[in-house]
Amino acid sequence: MAADEKAQAKGEQARGKIKKVVGDAVGNESLKAEGHGEESKGDLREAKEKAKDAVKPK
């Protein structure tokens, strides 16, 4: 399950970056903001998974 979450986080980060760049290129502030939000969501999901890995017993 953790691998799925990590992959989803990377996907959200990538989609967010693309939306930010496209929004900036065409002057669409709404798309740019949406991309920023999606990228942040991916960052938070990645941080959650890293925290879970750090706490996981070895």
C-alpha positions, 0 to 999 in steps of 0.5 A: 500500500505504501508504494501506491501512496508514494507513486500517487504522491509523485503523480500529484507533484508532477501534474501540479508542476505541469499545471503551474507551468502551463498556467503561467505560460498562457496567463491562466492564474486559475490553472496556475493556482490549481497546479500549486495546490495539487503539487502541495497535496503531493508534497504532503502525501510524500511527507506523510509516507516518509513519516510512516517509514521513519516510525515503522519498526525495523 
